[in-house]
Amino acid sequence: MTPQPDADLSEATEPLAGESIAVVGAGFGGLSTASYLADAGADVTVFERNEHPGGYAGRIERDGFRIDTGPSWYLMPEVFDRFFEHFGRSTDDYYDLVELDPLYEVIWKDGDRASMPADREGQKALFESYESGAGDVLDDYLADAAEAYELGMDRFVYPSRSRLRDMVDADVLRSGRALPKLREMDDYVGDYFDSEKLRQIAEYKLVFLGGSPYNTPAIYTLMSHVDMNLGVYHPTGGIASVVDAMADLARDLGVTIRTNEPVTAIEPSVPAATPTFTVETERRARGESTAAARSARFDRVVANAPPPHVERDLLPSGTVDRESYWESRTYAPSAYLSYIGVEGDVDLDHHTLVFPTDWRPHFDDIFDEPAWPDDPAYYVHVPSKTDPEAAPDGHEAVFLLVPLAAGLEDDPETRERFRDLVFDDLAEHAGVDFRDRIVFEETACVSDFRQRFNAPRGTALALSHTLEQTGPLRPAHRAPGVDGLYYVGAYTNPGIGMPMCLLSGEHAAEAVVEDATGGGVLPSVVPTSTLR
């Protein structure tokens, strides 16, 4: 059964009637918040610096190709269903889903390959082929992963728990059986499987959370339930079609979305019994080289931009001083990304993972001793294998991603050398070399994430899901020291990923409704929402 939205937003008619609210950034979190706020009666304006909504979930549309530039895995479909159903819509109203089978292929650099079937019996047979008895053990592991998922979603993710009164709750107190899952992920998975390859299959999803098997708690075994039990899907038109659906829904609810209009300042009124904000922007019309400065007043602001950027660059100097706090955080990886149009066939599945048999050195290069990896693990996405909209006839669209340490220097020469290394690796270990058939190619890397998204250290995700940065230990939705300012998106609770950002939008809107209707606010239970 699909969980129903909390009563705060579903039962009240228009608790935000008369409120004007600015949303800074049209990523998944921003669009989600905007829809909930508008549905609650607010007059909502979303400011997006790029040409299209989506934030990190951008797109390239060129020469008949359509390639997503960010997320490419559609997981946890019930969260998307829940979001659209809240507003009386269905995902079917906006886009079609294709369930993938196989879910993905893994290519190891010792010459071994394995395709992950969508059905349980096929999955068990695959595991059994690597380790005697592992097929039956997989049943136990996935039952454990399902329990972790249900526990995490029902008691910590669907509810918003970032304050003391939210944690003093019978459901939370009954969750003590999750304590063993606070161990390191690799250690926990090792209790089930001896085979390094099976452990890699169980653990690779942690990259989606910006972590590694060696710094992420085992509660995230739930990610094995997400793909092996719930399935992997592809929306026709790519993730961009999901963004378009959310933007269309928001506009239907009365939200104004202003693209090509970056926010340059957020000025709280001082002093004021009832806080208001002046939001300054730069509007650049299509084809114009100069930007026109604008400003407008709002009762509240919800920032889908990275909180360190908001506090450092958008608020007046000295408003919030958490520089040492942000410097002490563990940031999720950045990435080397290549978006490629290829003439002819590319002999890879829709999703392909290429792993060294020992991937620990690559994770060390990301989190422990930041460096460009010599023997990288990486991911190749060929959406045109499933989706005719992704490439013109006789061509393939290719997306290649290599996780990197945030903060690396990525000058053009270094990027070019690394491109050659990865393409050589793909040709040697996957038997795929399309370099002489490339129609177009664009890349992104650490510096691009810094410049395009104001991402700290050029992270491609946000804050990693280490134990100290998991669930309610992530930054809260209410900005510290600035009444009426809220944060939403991957930096906040519940965390990284499109489904989590959808839920983050709901939680941020709940906080706004509570504050606007005088529900009362208690201090956060965690130091992430206090001044340092």
QUINOR-V64561 format. One record per residue. N is the residue number from 1. RES is the residue in one small letter. PHI is phi in whole degrees, 0 to 359 (999 if undefined). PSI is psi in radians with two decimals (999 if undefined). Layout:
((N;RES;PHI;PSI) (N;RES;PHI;PSI))
This chain:
((1;m;999;2.37) (2;t;286;2.17) (3;p;300;2.50) (4;q;268;2.61) (5;p;300;2.70) (6;d;295;2.69) (7;a;295;-0.45) (8;d;311;-0.77) (9;l;260;-0.46) (10;s;274;-0.42) (11;e;259;-0.57) (12;a;289;2.47) (13;t;288;-1.26) (14;e;220;1.25) (15;p;294;-0.28) (16;l;254;0.28) (17;a;303;2.32) (18;g;90;-0.17) (19;e;273;2.38) (20;s;252;2.22) (21;i;228;2.31) (22;a;261;2.41) (23;v;245;2.14) (24;v;263;1.78) (25;g;107;2.27) (26;a;251;0.75) (27;g;284;-3.01) (28;f;301;-0.73) (29;g;295;-0.74) (30;g;294;-0.78) (31;l;293;-0.67) (32;s;297;-0.88) (33;t;302;-0.80) (34;a;302;-0.72) (35;s;293;-0.80) (36;y;297;-0.73) (37;l;295;-0.77) (38;a;296;-0.68) (39;d;296;-0.48) (40;a;273;0.10) (41;g;104;-0.05) (42;a;284;2.69) (43;d;269;1.89) (44;v;246;2.32) (45;t;237;2.22) (46;v;255;2.26) (47;f;252;2.18) (48;e;233;2.25) (49;r;286;-0.43) (50;n;266;3.03) (51;e;291;-0.58) (52;h;241;2.62) (53;p;297;2.89) (54;g;128;-0.44) (55;g;62;-2.20) (56;y;300;-0.49) (57;a;276;1.16) (58;g;271;-2.91) (59;r;208;2.67) (60;i;243;2.16) (61;e;237;1.87) (62;r;203;2.29) (63;d;53;0.62) (64;g;87;-0.04) (65;f;265;2.58) (66;r;223;1.91) (67;i;235;2.23) (68;d;292;2.43) (69;t;261;-0.09) (70;g;228;-2.09) (71;p;304;2.50) (72;s;222;-0.01) (73;w;254;2.15) (74;y;262;1.80) (75;l;240;2.88) (76;m;54;0.99) (77;p;301;-0.44) (78;e;294;-0.45) (79;v;290;-0.70) (80;f;293;-0.73) (81;d;301;-0.79) (82;r;300;-0.73) (83;f;299;-0.93) (84;f;292;-0.60) (85;e;295;-0.51) (86;h;304;-0.58) (87;f;258;0.27) (88;g;76;0.36) (89;r;243;3.11) (90;s;223;2.62) (91;t;302;-0.55) (92;d;298;-0.38) (93;d;290;-0.32) (94;y;239;-0.66) (95;y;206;2.79) (96;d;259;2.56) (97;l;247;2.43) (98;v;245;2.17) (99;e;277;2.24) (100;l;276;2.45) (101;d;207;1.89) (102;p;290;2.83) (103;l;293;-0.68) (104;y;188;2.92) (105;e;243;2.47) (106;v;250;2.27) (107;i;244;2.09) (108;w;264;2.66) (109;k;280;0.07) (110;d;267;0.14) (111;g;99;-0.08) (112;d;276;2.58) (113;r;221;2.56) (114;a;213;2.28) (115;s;260;2.31) (116;m;272;1.95) (117;p;292;2.77) (118;a;279;-0.41) (119;d;266;2.64) (120;r;297;-0.75) (121;e;297;-0.67) (122;g;294;-0.67) (123;q;296;-0.74) (124;k;295;-0.70) (125;a;297;-0.69) (126;l;297;-0.83) (127;f;296;-0.70) (128;e;297;-0.56) (129;s;292;-0.31) (130;y;259;-0.39) (131;e;202;2.17) (132;s;300;2.23) (133;g;88;-0.16) (134;a;291;-0.41) (135;g;297;-0.84) (136;d;291;-0.64) (137;v;298;-0.57) (138;l;301;-0.68) (139;d;303;-0.81) (140;d;295;-0.75) (141;y;298;-0.78) (142;l;288;-0.51) (143;a;295;-0.71) (144;d;296;-0.74) (145;a;295;-0.67) (146;a;295;-0.71) (147;e;296;-0.75) (148;a;300;-0.70) (149;y;296;-0.86) (150;e;295;-0.71) (151;l;297;-0.85) (152;g;295;-0.80) (153;m;289;-0.84) (154;d;286;-0.54) (155;r;252;-0.33) (156;f;232;-0.46) (157;v;260;-0.94) (158;y;299;-0.79) (159;p;285;2.65) (160;s;267;2.02) (161;r;234;1.54) (162;s;230;0.14) (163;r;228;2.88) (164;l;303;-0.82) (165;r;292;-0.42) (166;d;287;-0.51) (167;m;273;-0.45) (168;v;275;1.45) (169;d;212;2.47) (170;a;301;-0.68) (171;d;298;-0.70) (172;v;292;-0.74) (173;l;294;-0.44) (174;r;275;0.09) (175;s;263;0.35) (176;g;299;-0.43) (177;r;292;-0.17) (178;a;280;-0.18) (179;l;303;-0.70) (180;p;300;-0.38) (181;k;277;0.14) (182;l;272;-0.02) (183;r;291;2.91) (184;e;298;2.41) (185;m;303;-0.84) (186;d;297;-0.67) (187;d;296;-0.73) (188;y;293;-0.81) (189;v;296;-0.54) (190;g;297;-0.35) (191;d;290;-0.35) (192;y;260;-0.74) (193;f;230;2.35) (194;d;274;-0.58) (195;s;296;2.20) (196;e;299;-0.61) (197;k;291;-0.69) (198;l;293;-0.62) (199;r;294;-0.66) (200;q;296;-0.73) (201;i;300;-0.70) (202;a;288;-0.41) (203;e;251;-0.23) (204;y;299;-0.47) (205;k;296;-0.29) (206;l;298;-0.44) (207;v;299;-0.56) (208;f;297;-0.42) (209;l;261;0.11) (210;g;74;0.46) (211;g;230;-2.97) (212;s;228;2.89) (213;p;296;-0.19) (214;y;253;0.01) (215;n;222;0.19) (216;t;243;2.36) (217;p;290;2.69) (218;a;289;-0.12) (219;i;303;-0.40) (220;y;277;0.20) (221;t;303;-0.35) (222;l;305;-0.42) (223;m;291;-0.45) (224;s;292;-0.64) (225;h;296;-0.67) (226;v;300;-0.79) (227;d;267;-0.76) (228;m;280;-0.46) (229;n;261;-0.77) (230;l;272;-0.38) (231;g;97;2.83) (232;v;243;2.33) (233;y;234;2.86) (234;h;228;2.15) (235;p;280;2.26) (236;t;302;2.27) (237;g;93;-0.07) (238;g;81;-3.09) (239;i;298;-0.45) (240;a;302;-0.55) (241;s;290;-0.52) (242;v;290;-0.75) (243;v;301;-0.81) (244;d;300;-0.68) (245;a;297;-0.78) (246;m;294;-0.68) (247;a;293;-0.72) (248;d;297;-0.75) (249;l;299;-0.82) (250;a;302;-0.78) (251;r;296;-0.69) (252;d;301;-0.55) (253;l;276;-0.02) (254;g;103;0.09) (255;v;286;2.39) (256;t;265;2.18) (257;i;247;2.05) (258;r;249;1.82) (259;t;272;2.95) (260;n;54;0.62) (261;e;220;1.40) (262;p;291;2.54) (263;v;278;2.28) (264;t;253;-0.30) (265;a;198;2.55) (266;i;236;1.97) (267;e;248;1.87) (268;p;289;2.57) (269;s;287;2.36) (270;v;219;2.22) (271;p;276;2.84) (272;a;199;2.31) (273;a;293;-0.68) (274;t;246;1.85) (275;p;298;2.48) (276;t;226;2.98) (277;f;225;2.46) (278;t;260;2.14) (279;v;253;2.09) (280;e;259;2.42) (281;t;223;2.96) (282;e;237;2.07) (283;r;259;2.13) (284;r;243;1.95) (285;a;288;2.70) (286;r;304;2.26) (287;g;86;-0.14) (288;e;268;2.51) (289;s;265;-0.33) (290;t;250;2.65) (291;a;252;2.52) (292;a;262;2.22) (293;a;285;2.43) (294;r;224;2.83) (295;s;211;2.66) (296;a;208;2.71) (297;r;260;2.47) (298;f;221;2.69) (299;d;284;-0.61) (300;r;215;2.83) (301;v;225;2.34) (302;v;245;2.14) (303;a;257;2.05) (304;n;267;0.04) (305;a;279;2.79) (306;p;303;2.25) (307;p;306;-0.69) (308;p;301;-0.65) (309;h;294;-0.74) (310;v;299;-0.83) (311;e;287;-0.56) (312;r;275;-0.67) (313;d;245;-0.42) (314;l;256;-0.67) (315;l;283;2.70) (316;p;302;2.54) (317;s;306;2.33) (318;g;88;-0.09) (319;t;296;-0.82) (320;v;225;2.23) (321;d;241;1.61) (322;r;234;0.49) (323;e;303;-0.76) (324;s;292;-0.58) (325;y;296;-0.87) (326;w;294;-0.60) (327;e;293;-0.45) (328;s;272;-0.05) (329;r;283;2.73) (330;t;265;1.98) (331;y;270;2.52) (332;a;296;2.84) (333;p;299;2.76) (334;s;271;-2.82) (335;a;198;2.66) (336;y;263;2.16) (337;l;237;2.43) (338;s;229;2.25) (339;y;248;2.09) (340;i;228;2.34) (341;g;259;2.19) (342;v;238;2.33) (343;e;279;2.34) (344;g;87;-2.96) (345;d;272;2.60) (346;v;240;2.03) (347;d;277;1.16) (348;l;221;2.76) (349;d;285;3.07) (350;h;306;-0.87) (351;h;240;2.22) (352;t;227;2.32) (353;l;247;2.24) (354;v;247;2.06) (355;f;238;2.44) (356;p;292;2.69) (357;t;295;-0.48) (358;d;242;1.82) (359;w;263;-0.01) (360;r;301;-0.72) (361;p;303;-0.61) (362;h;294;-0.74) (363;f;295;-0.62) (364;d;298;-0.68) (365;d;293;-0.38) (366;i;273;-0.83) (367;f;251;-0.49) (368;d;258;-0.96) (369;e;233;1.48) (370;p;307;2.18) (371;a;197;2.81) (372;w;287;2.22) (373;p;289;2.47) (374;d;276;-0.49) (375;d;228;1.31) (376;p;283;2.63) (377;a;269;2.48) (378;y;205;3.03) (379;y;230;2.38) (380;v;235;2.27) (381;h;242;2.17) (382;v;239;1.41) (383;p;297;-0.44) (384;s;292;-0.23) (385;k;295;-0.46) (386;t;246;-0.56) (387;d;241;1.94) (388;p;294;-0.30) (389;e;283;-0.19) (390;a;280;-0.41) (391;a;206;2.66) (392;p;291;2.85) (393;d;306;2.42) (394;g;78;0.23) (395;h;225;2.87) (396;e;232;2.54) (397;a;261;2.34) (398;v;230;2.35) (399;f;236;2.17) (400;l;237;2.28) (401;l;228;2.26) (402;v;238;2.05) (403;p;296;2.42) (404;l;226;2.82) (405;a;294;2.35) (406;a;295;2.49) (407;g;93;-0.06) (408;l;295;2.59) (409;e;279;2.30) (410;d;228;1.07) (411;d;296;2.81) (412;p;305;-0.66) (413;e;293;-0.74) (414;t;296;-0.75) (415;r;297;-0.70) (416;e;293;-0.71) (417;r;296;-0.70) (418;f;290;-0.66) (419;r;303;-0.82) (420;d;298;-0.71) (421;l;299;-0.79) (422;v;291;-0.72) (423;f;293;-0.64) (424;d;297;-0.73) (425;d;296;-0.75) (426;l;297;-0.72) (427;a;293;-0.73) (428;e;289;-0.75) (429;h;259;-0.44) (430;a;252;-0.13) (431;g;69;0.46) (432;v;236;2.07) (433;d;222;1.87) (434;f;244;0.32) (435;r;298;-0.49) (436;d;272;0.10) (437;r;237;0.25) (438;i;286;2.19) (439;v;273;-0.76) (440;f;209;2.79) (441;e;208;2.31) (442;e;233;2.64) (443;t;230;2.81) (444;a;217;2.65) (445;c;204;-2.87) (446;v;307;-0.90) (447;s;296;-0.54) (448;d;293;-0.68) (449;f;293;-0.62) (450;r;298;-0.85) (451;q;283;-0.73) (452;r;281;-0.55) (453;f;235;0.12) (454;n;53;0.63) (455;a;282;2.22) (456;p;302;2.26) (457;r;59;0.25) (458;g;71;0.48) (459;t;299;2.50) (460;a;268;-0.03) (461;l;231;-1.40) (462;a;175;-2.33) (463;l;276;2.37) (464;s;295;2.74) (465;h;268;1.02) (466;t;288;2.97) (467;l;302;-0.68) (468;e;284;-0.11) (469;q;230;0.63) (470;t;247;2.45) (471;g;56;-2.20) (472;p;291;-0.10) (473;l;274;0.05) (474;r;273;2.87) (475;p;305;2.49) (476;a;281;2.92) (477;h;284;-0.55) (478;r;278;2.16) (479;a;291;2.42) (480;p;289;2.31) (481;g;78;0.03) (482;v;226;1.62) (483;d;299;2.33) (484;g;92;-0.02) (485;l;249;2.34) (486;y;228;2.69) (487;y;246;2.56) (488;v;215;2.66) (489;g;117;-2.85) (490;a;291;-0.35) (491;y;283;-0.34) (492;t;260;-3.13) (493;n;285;2.34) (494;p;270;-0.21) (495;g;135;-2.64) (496;i;280;2.56) (497;g;114;2.63) (498;m;302;-0.85) (499;p;300;-0.71) (500;m;294;-0.62) (501;c;290;-0.60) (502;l;301;-0.81) (503;l;290;-0.61) (504;s;302;-0.68) (505;g;297;-0.70) (506;e;296;-0.77) (507;h;295;-0.74) (508;a;298;-0.72) (509;a;295;-0.66) (510;e;299;-0.71) (511;a;297;-0.72) (512;v;297;-0.82) (513;v;299;-0.76) (514;e;298;-0.77) (515;d;292;-0.70) (516;a;290;-0.51) (517;t;261;0.12) (518;g;75;0.53) (519;g;291;-0.29) (520;g;92;2.53) (521;v;229;2.27) (522;l;258;2.70) (523;p;302;2.63) (524;s;297;2.59) (525;v;282;-0.23) (526;v;235;2.67) (527;p;289;-0.11) (528;t;292;-0.30) (529;s;245;0.39) (530;t;241;2.75) (531;l;291;2.49) (532;r;251;999))
